[in-house]
Amino acid sequence: MTIGVELEAQILRYYHVEKWRAGTIARQLHVHRDTVQRVLAQAGLPRIGSVQRPSQIDAYLPFIHETLKKFPSLTASRLYAMVTERGYRGSQHHFRHMIALHRPRPQPEAYLRLRTLPGE
C-alpha cells in the first residue's frame, strides 16, 4: 500500500522543521513507524537508529583479544582482574557479558548422524 504525496510531505516537514522523531510522527499521523522510516530513507536520510557510544572496554580490547588468543580457556573473572590492574573501572558483570561476546568460538565439527531402524 502506498501513501499519498501530501502525507509524505507532512512527514518530511515534521521531521525537518518540527524536529520530531519517527515514532512521534507515526503516532500523530496514525501510520506505522516503518512507513515513516521508509519515507525518510527515500528522501536520502541515513537509517534512523541508536547512536553507538564508545564502551569502557574498547581501550582494552586489543589486550583482551591477544590474551584470549594465547589462553582461550582463561576465565572471565581472571581476565577482569588482569584488566583492572591496567586501569579498567567498569563493573564485573558487564565485563563478563562483553567477554562472552568477544571470546573466540571453537570451529564446529562435521559429523554423520547415525540413524537406526526400529528393532535394530
C-alpha positions as CSV (number, residue, x, y, z in Angstrom):
1,M,0.0,0.0,0.0
2,T,1.3,3.4,-0.9
3,I,0.8,6.6,0.9
4,G,-0.1,9.9,-0.7
5,V,2.3,12.7,-1.7
6,E,0.7,15.0,0.9
7,L,1.4,12.6,3.7
8,E,5.0,12.2,2.6
9,A,5.4,16.0,2.5
10,Q,3.9,16.2,6.0
11,I,6.2,13.5,7.3
12,L,9.2,15.3,5.9
13,R,8.0,18.7,7.3
14,Y,7.5,17.3,10.8
15,Y,11.0,15.7,10.7
16,H,12.9,18.6,9.3
17,V,11.0,21.7,10.5
18,E,9.5,20.5,13.8
19,K,12.4,18.1,14.6
20,W,10.1,15.3,15.6
21,R,11.3,11.7,15.9
22,A,9.9,9.0,13.7
23,G,7.8,7.4,16.5
24,T,6.2,10.7,17.3
25,I,5.4,11.3,13.6
26,A,3.9,7.8,13.2
27,R,1.8,8.2,16.3
28,Q,0.4,11.6,15.3
29,L,-0.3,10.7,11.7
30,H,-1.7,7.2,12.5
31,V,0.8,5.4,10.3
32,H,3.3,2.7,11.1
33,R,6.8,3.7,12.2
34,D,8.3,1.7,9.4
35,T,6.4,3.8,6.9
36,V,7.8,6.9,8.3
37,Q,11.3,5.5,8.3
38,R,10.8,4.4,4.6
39,V,9.8,7.9,3.6
40,L,12.8,9.4,5.4
41,A,15.1,6.8,3.8
42,Q,13.7,7.6,0.3
43,A,14.4,11.3,1.0
44,G,18.1,10.5,1.3
45,L,18.4,10.5,5.1
46,P,20.6,7.9,6.8
47,R,18.9,5.0,8.6
48,I,17.5,6.0,11.9
49,G,18.9,4.1,14.8
50,S,20.5,4.3,18.2
51,V,23.8,6.1,18.5
52,Q,26.7,3.7,19.3
53,R,28.7,5.2,22.2
54,P,32.2,4.0,22.9
55,S,32.4,1.4,25.7
56,Q,34.9,1.5,28.6
57,I,36.2,-1.9,27.4
58,D,37.1,-0.6,23.9
59,A,40.5,0.6,25.1
60,Y,41.4,-2.9,26.5
61,L,40.1,-5.0,23.6
62,P,43.5,-5.5,21.9
63,F,44.9,-6.8,25.2
64,I,41.8,-9.0,25.7
65,H,42.0,-10.5,22.2
66,E,45.7,-11.1,22.5
67,T,45.3,-12.8,25.8
68,L,42.3,-14.9,24.7
69,K,44.3,-16.0,21.6
70,K,47.1,-17.3,23.8
71,F,44.9,-18.7,26.5
72,P,41.4,-19.5,25.1
73,S,40.2,-21.2,28.3
74,L,41.0,-18.3,30.6
75,T,38.1,-17.4,32.8
76,A,36.4,-14.0,32.5
77,S,36.9,-13.3,36.2
78,R,40.7,-13.8,35.9
79,L,40.7,-11.6,32.8
80,Y,38.7,-9.0,34.7
81,A,41.4,-9.0,37.4
82,M,44.1,-8.5,34.8
83,V,42.3,-5.7,33.1
84,T,41.5,-4.0,36.4
85,E,45.2,-3.9,37.2
86,R,45.7,-2.0,33.9
87,G,43.1,0.7,34.8
88,Y,39.6,-0.6,33.8
89,R,37.0,0.8,36.1
90,G,33.8,-0.9,34.8
91,S,31.6,-3.4,36.6
92,Q,32.5,-7.1,36.6
93,H,29.0,-8.2,35.5
94,H,29.2,-6.0,32.3
95,F,32.8,-7.1,31.7
96,R,31.8,-10.8,31.8
97,H,28.9,-10.1,29.4
98,M,31.3,-8.3,27.0
99,I,33.9,-11.1,27.2
100,A,31.2,-13.6,26.2
101,L,30.7,-11.6,23.0
102,H,34.4,-11.4,22.2
103,R,35.5,-14.9,23.2
104,P,36.7,-17.0,20.2
105,R,34.3,-19.8,19.3
106,P,35.6,-23.3,18.5
107,Q,35.2,-24.5,15.0
108,P,32.2,-26.7,14.6
109,E,32.9,-30.3,13.6
110,A,31.0,-32.1,10.9
111,Y,29.6,-35.4,11.7
112,L,27.3,-38.0,10.2
113,R,24.2,-38.7,12.2
114,L,23.6,-42.4,12.8
115,R,20.1,-43.5,12.1
116,T,18.8,-46.9,13.0
117,L,15.5,-48.5,12.2
118,P,13.3,-49.6,15.0
119,G,14.3,-53.0,16.3
120,E,17.9,-52.9,15.0
